[in-house]
Amino acid sequence: MAQPLAVLFDIDETLVHTGGSGARSWTWAFEQLHGVSADIGEHSSAGETDPQVGRATFKAVLGRDPGHAEMSRLYSKYLWHLSEDIWTADGYRVLDGATDLLGRLSDAGVILGVISGAMEGAARMKMEPGNLNRYFVFGAYGSDSPDRTEVTRLAIAKASRLHGRSLAPREVFVVGDTPHDVDSARAAGATAVGVATGHYAAEDLQAAEADHVLRSLTEPFPEF
């Protein structure tokens, strides 16, 4: 098979480990605005979008659904804190093989995009300390849709526009570390590449029916 024309990457635990910066920033935002302690890990699962995480946590700790203005203020506080915390987070690191793989794909003429459940601002911030933003031409984010599959479809549509035609599943690879990433890639009509660098083992990603499973990004990338 020919190499893919576009490869779309998740960020958290696929390209970088943030050292808990996102969770701390959500906690700070809730404390600042509502005076309550909030642990997003208790009310969300890996692979969900920021709007899903924020709303679920809000309802769990405050006992009601948030209004639109309340969520907007929460997002703003979260991003404000993240913009500083991410630079000093203990344990922040680019995961093994990520920089090398992104460089090799770029050099081969593969267009690179981001698929992230994070809001666009948060997604870009998380990559900045690792100097990874420079590899990505475009992206789709949790701020585009709370639904991960729709986010994936939007990213594929952008890749197709850049190529000037609709891309077939074998031409678009989606790389992520969770079953959510695998499910959304397959539902959106892309080739799903699971990488066991987060909270899920290779066996979990195989069970989710990933087309390819890597234990890390240091392993040979499929069709490349």
Secondary structure, DSSP 8 states (H G I E B T S, - for coil): ----SEEEE--BTTTEE-TTHHHHHHHHHHHHHH-----GGGT--TT--HHHHHHHHHHHHHSS---HHHHHHHHHHHHHHHHHHTTT-TT-EE-TTHHHHHHHHHHTT-EEEEEESS-HHHHHHHHGGGT-GGG-SEEEETTT-S-HHHHHHHHHHHHHHHHTS---GGGEEEEESSHHHHHHHHHTT-EEEEE-SSSS-HHHHHHTT-SEEESSTTS--TT-
